Amino acid sequence: MDGFIKKFSLEGRKAIVTGGAKGLCNSMAQALHDAGAEVVLVDILDMVEDSAEKMSKSGAPVHAVKADLSKRESLESAYRDCLEKLGGRVDILLNGAGIQYRCPAVDFPQDRWQKILDINLSAVFFLSQLAGKTMLQQGYGRIINVASMTVYCASVLIPAYAASKAGVAQITKALSNEWAAGGVNVNAIAPGYMATELTANMKTVNPKQYEEITGRIPMGRWGTAEDLQGTVVFLASEAAEYISGAVIPVDGGFLGK
């Protein structure tokens, strides 16, 4: 049993997590760190330094890089900084940075559309491209993209977000097709309805919608940040050696109902 369990260990692995300053991605970064990985948190928020310091109180080192991933020059500079902090190697890339904006499609502003696609979709591809080159040279890598339930059901008032996350799912499959034979597995996690800062006020602002959504979830509750931790560690580990090109829902059974 010990031999099999060791496949889930990330001891000695080096990881980059975008959007890692807080929320769901911070929780997933914590899981990678707890499993033994050295981690770089990348975020536009000033608090990324504090988040890294807090996480690094035990275990492997945790670093911070502040960057605006909507700008190509900043993205490339951030990757170079990450690689330098990790000693020239990266084994795991978790593309989690993302933004949202709600607006009826007929009124959706072009600048908001472009910003969402730049961060949610283009940054995922270009960071994967940079990390992919490094990983293919190493002959090993794990790229994990954060998709969404909007891959399967687009909802309303979020056309740019839905388009970007559907694109993430297809990028995941396309890169897997090209890189899996080179030892680089590319997968995605599709979180369901999650209890986050962005959704915390829904119970009071729109209780009817909240109840309708909760009633559709077979587990009877919204997901938490901790609910994503097991899946991300699994996909980052040797236990997922033969999994690539998958988009895995973590949704409390929502899609099956």
N, C-alpha and C positions, 0 to 999 in steps of 0.2 A: 504493500500500500504506500509506503514511503516514497518509492520510486515514482509512482503515478502522481501523488500529491505534489512532488517537486516540480512537475510540469507547470503548475500554476504560479510558481515563484518567479518574481521579476528581479531577483538579486543580480546586481551588476548591469542591468539594463538602463538605458538612458532615454528619457522621454521629453517631448515638447507638448505642452497643452495650451491651446489658444482659448481665450475667454476664461482663463483660469483664476482670475482674481476673486470671483465670488460665484454663488449659485451652483447650478448643476455641474458645470465644468470644474469648479473648485472641488466639489465632492468627488468627481471622477479622478481628478489629479491626486486627491488625498488617498484614494484607493490604490492607484498606481504606486504612490510613495509607500503606503503601508505594505504593499506586496514586495517592496525592495528596490524600486526604481529611483534613480536620480532624476529629478524633474526640473524643467524650466517652465515657469508660468509666463505666458505672453498675454498682455492686455493693454488697452488704452487707458484704463483707470489708474489713477495715482496709487490706489490702495494695493496694487499688485505687489509692491515691495513688502508691505506689511503682511500680506497673505503668504508670501514666500517665507518670510521670517517666522511666522507662526507655525507653518507646516514643517519647517526644518528643525524644530526643537528636538526631534529624535529621528533616528534612522539616517538614510542617505541624504546628501545635500539637496536643497531646493533653491533655485535661482529665480530671478525676476528679470523680465525684459519688457519695457513699455514701448508700445508701437501702435500705429494706426494702420491696420491691415487693409483699409480701403485704398491706400496709396502704395503703388508698386515699389517705389524706392524704399519706403519705410518697411514694407514686408520683407524685401530682400535683405535689408540691413538687419532686421530682427532675426532672420534665419542665420545670418553670419554670426551674430552675437550669441545666439543659442548654441550653435555648433562649437564656438570657441569655449563657452562655459562648460560644455559637455566633453571637451577634449577631442573634438573632431569626429565624434561618432553620434549617431542617433538611431535608436532601435524602434522607437514608438513615436508616432505623430498622432495626436488627438486634435482634430479640427473641430473646435466647439464654438468659436466666436460667432455671434450672430445678433441681429437686431430685428425689431418688429415695428410695424406701423399699421394701425387700423384705419381704413377709410373705404367708402363705397368705390367700386371699380370705376364708375363714371366720373368720379372726381379725383382719382388717385394722381398725385402730383409726380411729374417726371423726375424731379430731383430725389424724392423719397424712393421711387422705384429703382433708380440707378444706385443709390447708396446701399440699399438692401442687397441688390445683386452683387455689388462690389465686395461687400463683406461676407455675405452668406454663401456665395457661389464662387466668384472669381478668386477670392483669397484661398478658398479650399483647394481649387485647382493649382494655383501657382505655388502655394506652400507644399502641396503634394508633389509637384514637379521638382522642386528643389530638394525635398527630402528623398524623393524617389531616386534621384541621381546618386545621392549618398548611399542609400540603402542597397541599390543594385550593385554598386561597387563593393559593398560589404558582403553581398549575397544573402542578406537577411534584413527584414523590416516588417513592421506592423503599422499600417495606416488605418485609423478608425475615424470615420466621419460622423458627425451628429446630424442626422436627418430629422424627420418629424412624421407625425401621423398624417400630415398634409401630403405625404407621398402617396397615400391611399385615398384620402378624402379631403378635398381642398377647403372645406368650410366656407365662410363668407367674410368679407371685409378685409381679407389679407391676400390679395392676388399676387403681390410681389413676393411675399414670404412663401406662399404655396409654390410659386414658380421656382424660387431659389432652392427650396428643399427637394422638389422633384428633380431638379438638376443635380443636386448632391447625390441622390440615389443613382442616377445614370453615370455620373463621374466615377462613383464607387465601382460600378460594374465595368466601365470602360478601362479604368486603370488596372483593375484585377485581371482583365483579359490580357493586358500587355505585360504585367509585371509578376504575376503569380509564379510563372516558371522560373523567374529569377530570384525566388525566395522572399518576395515582398507581397504579403497578404494585405488586401484592401477590403475593408468591410465598413458597414455603417450601423449605427444604433438609431432606431426611430422611437423616441420617447412618446408616450401617450399624453394624456392630460396630467400635468405635474403641478404640484403645489409649490409655487415660487413667489417671489416678490411681485411679479407681473400679474399673477392671478389671485393674490391674497385677498383683494377686496371684492372679488366676484360674488361671494356669499351675500354681501350687503348691497352691492350696486345692482346686481342682476340675479337675485336668488332663484328665480324661475329657471333661468338657463343653467345655473349651477346644479340644481336638483335634477334637471333633465339629463345633463351630462353624467352626473354621478349615478343616476339610475341605469344608464347604458353600460356602465363598467361592471362586469360580473363580480369583481372583488369588492365592489361597494365603496371604493374610496379613490381619491386621486393619488398619483404616485408621489414619492418623495425623492430628494436628491440621492439618498442612500439606496434607493431601488435600482439605480443605474450602476452601482459600484461593481457588483458581481459580474455583470455582462462585460464591462470595459476591461476588467482584469483578465477575464477569460479570453477575450479577443486579442489581448496584448500578449498572451502567454503561449508557451509551446503546446498547451493543451488544445489550442485551436489551430494546430498545424495544417489541417486539411479543410479549413473553412476560408473561403475567399469569394468576394463578389456578393456577399449576403447583406441584406438589409433586415436587421432583427428588431421587431417591435418589442418594446417594454411598456406595456399598456394595460396591465391588469385584466387582459382578456377582451378589451374593447373591440378589436377587429373581428373576433369570432362570434359576436352577438348580432 
